[in-house]
Amino acid sequence: MNRLIQGDVGSGKTIVAFLAMYETALAGFQSALMAPTEVLARQHYEKFRALSEEYGLGLALELVTGSMTAAEKRERYARIAAHQADMVIGTHALIQDKIHYGDLALVVTDEQHRFGVNQRKALSEKGLSPHVLVMSATPIPRTLALIIYGDLSISVMDEKPMDRLPIKNALVGIDYRKKAWSFIDRQVREGHQAYVICPLVEESEASDGENVADYAKKLREALSPDVRVEYLHGKMKNEEKEALMEAFSANEIQVLVSTTVIEVGIDVPNATVIMIENAERFGLAELHQLRGRVGRGSAQSYCVMVDTTDSEESKKRLRVLQDSNDGFYIAGEDLKLRGPGDFFGIRQSGGLTFRLGDIYTDAEILKLAEEAAERTAGAPDPGPGTAVL
């Protein structure tokens, strides 16, 4: 197997990975799951361990992360090599030279766009040609996914678990800010948590967008005194970021003001509100990813997008997100508006620029070309001078 699972935020990709890893253990082999952050790796480990205990599965699990001491790593490496672990979960530490697996038959990479091709390849080469399952919560229109991930089979999960309520979306102007803060305060008093997303780390002369440091200060003054507000951004040291995310997961922090660093890698079912400042500065796909941080439990969740412009064009673009929670539809609209280069970033856009043809409007013919190439690859050589279509 060499398969991509494309599932919208909160669609249940993790349980699919767990079941595939459990089947691997039943067959007598090992599996490994690589996550992009230590917090996410630890969350997967705790969740899988709880499932094993709840259902009496008797699975042996190991967690491997970069922050562990050398002694801890040696002990875990020894157990993994001796096949005393059924499931190994960790960060890129799973592909270090010193780690050797007993019988690795399945490799899972979560949020695969966060890993380079070489990192994914290094993990898949740790076993004897293991099955490979890659998961992505970044919705990409199916035709485009076929072109980008031509070497992978694709499965799409386009529904949510039954107990999830659709997120309620609100597109507002800056005059609504104080009402939104009052709403966050009420949600916290009911026992829930909230995120506030700002585009900047600190005040900048070049930009007038909201920044996390000043915004956290404003919120501390506006919310009830017993509400703990902290801020998080990508320039912090890894240990500091991990500690803050752990504290938020444990509800020691009620409101987390952050840059887009939380877009991937934190699962807090208790968080019910996300307020996104300067929403006009983000792409639709990115906004959808951010919105996916809430709505992960059974409580009603809310996304408040603050548009600080008076631009009708900006409002029209953001209404796509206000009117739909379907990540694949939003990704398609984003692609129309921004083009594939912007959508994926320069380094990942690779071969998406064609001399002739357009990735969006010519999607159907590109799909036919991909299928024709597949058939041709499996056909016998027709010999010199033969044109194959």
C-alpha positions, 0 to 999 in steps of 0.5 A: 500500500502507498496511500494518501488519506485526505480528510477534512479537519476532524473527519477521523483520520487518526482512528483510521490510522490506529485501526491500520496499526492495530491490524498490523500488530495482530499480524505480528508486525510493528508500525510507526506513526510520525507526527510533525510536533511533539505535542501532536505525537504525545497526543496520539500516544496518549489517545492510542494507549487509552484505546488499548486499555479501554478495549483490552487490546494489550498493545505495547506502545513506545513514544520517541521524541527529540526532547528525551534524554539520551538514556531514555532514547537508548532504552526505547531503541532497545525495546523497539529493536527487540520487537517489544513495541507494537506501535512506535509513535514520535516526531522526526526522531523516528528516522534517526540513524540509531533507531532500528525496528524489529519488523516494521510493516506499516509507516504512517505520516500525519500532516504529511505536507509538513515533512519533506519527501526525504524524511518520509522516504527515510522512515519508509526505508526503515523496514522491509518495504513497509506499507505507507499511509500518509494523512493530510488535513489540507483539503486539495481538490481531488484532481489536483491531488492526483497530479501532485501525489501521482505516486499515491493511491488516494482515499477521501474522507468527506464526512464528520463523526456523527456527534459533531455539530457544524461550526457556526461562522460569523464574519464581522468588522472591528466594531464587533470586537468587544462583543466577541470578547464578551462572548469568549468570556461567557464560553470560558465561564461555561467551562470552555476554552478559546483561541484568538489568532493574530497575523503578527508576532509583535508590533511592526512599523511596516504593518498595522495588523494585530500582534499576539503580545499586545492583543494578549495584554488587551484581553487580560484587561477585558476578560474576567480576572480569573481567566488565564490568557497566554500568547504563543508564536513561532519565534519562541523556543520549542520547549516554551511552545510545547509547554504552553500547548500542553498547559492549554490542552490541560485547561490551565490556560483558558484563552490562547492568543497565537499566530498560525503556529497552531494551524496544525498540531494541537487537538483540544476538544474543549476549545469552542471558539476561535476568533481570527483577527485580520482575517483578510490577510489569510488564504481561505484554505489556511483559515479553514485549517485554523477553524479546524482547531475548534469543533473537535468535541460534542459542544457547539463551536464558533468561528469569528472572522474579523475583517478589518477592511471595507473592501467588498472584494475581501468580504466576498472572498471571506463569505465563502468560508462563512457559508461553508464548512466543506474543506474541499469546496473551500480549497477549490474556491481558494484555488480559483482565487489564488492559483496553485502556486500561492495555494501551496507555496513556491517550494511545493508547487513544483511542476504545477506550472504548464506551458499550455493548460491550466491546473484548474480549468483543464482539470478534467483533461489533466485527470484523463492524461494521468489515467492514460499515463497509468495505463501506458506505464503498465503496457508492453513497449510498442517498439520504435516509431510508435506514438502512444496516446 
